Amino acid sequence: MFDKFCVFSLTYQSKGFITMLAPLRDRLRPKDPMSSLLPRTTKDCYFGRLSVVVNPNGPNFGETRWIVSEDVNVENLLGAFTTIDTNSHDVWGTCLYFIHHIYWHKS
């Protein structure tokens, strides 16, 4: 399905991620994201990748550079989940991890 969207320039793939135009993403978004498997799976994937400590002097620092190309997608995901699940410590904690990633990788 995503390959077909790429043909029409509605999505593009970069470093293992798929980025989708906002109008298409909004149209495909489920009415209740918490009941849908795709948003929960996406949340788990991104939240897991964000939950590492970014240490510029550490040996795995380069592995956290993925945020450079995915920051807008992560920001949209966090925006959605901070609205849907306002009392979740997991969501707000991940926001802090996101800011920490951005601090070290984007000027």
N, C-alpha and C positions, 0 to 999 in steps of 0.2 A: 504494500500500500504506500509506504513512504517513498519507495523508488518512483512510483507514478507521480506522487506529489513533487518530487525533485524535477521530473521532466517538465512540469509546468512552472517551475521556480517558486513553488509554494513552501518548499522546505529545502534545506541543504544539510549535508553531512560534513562534520569536521571533527577529526580526532575521536571518533567513536560516538559522537553525540549527533542528534538530529535537532536542528533549529527550525521552528515553524513560524510563519507569519502570524501576527497577533489576531487578525480577523478569523483566520482558519482555526487557530488554537481556541479562540473564544467560542466558535461554533461547535467544535468537537468536545468542548468541556462538558462533563456531566452536570446535571442540575444539583446533585448532592455528591460532591467529590469524596466525602468520607465513606460512601457506600460503594464506590467504584474501585476496582482492583488496580487500574493503571495509575491513578494519582497516588495511592498508598505505596505502590511499588516504586514509583519515581521518587517519592518522599524518602523512602528507606534508602534508596541508592544514593541520592545527594546528601542526605543527612549523615550517612555513614562516611562518605568521602570528606565531608566537612569537619567531622568530629575528631580530626587529628590535630595535634599541636603543631603549629607552623614555627619551625625553628630555623632561621636563616643560616645557622652554623651547623645544623644537623646533616647527617648523611642523606636523608630522604627529602631534603628541601625541594629538589627538582620535581618530585612527584606531586607536589601541591600546586604546580604551575597550571594545571588544568583549569583553574578558576579564571585565568586570563581570558579564555575563549567562552566560558560558560557563565560569567558573572550576571549577565542580563537574565538568562534562564533561571538561575538560582534566585535572583532578586524577585522575579515573578512568582516562583514557587513559594518563597518565604512570604511574599505579600498575600498570596492566597491562603496559606495555612495560618498566618497570624490573624486573618479575618475569620476563618472557619473555626479554628481551635484556639481562641484567645487566652485560655487559661493554661495552656500546655507549657510546662517548663522545658520540655524537649524542643519545642518550636523556638522559644525565646533564647534558649541556650545555643541553638544552632545559628540564630541571628548573630550572636556574639562571635561564634567561630567564623561566620561569613565575613564579618567586619575585620577580623584578624587576618584572614586570607587576603582580603582586598588591601589591607594596610601594607602587607609585605610584597604583594605582586603587582599592584597598580598604583601609578602615581596620581 
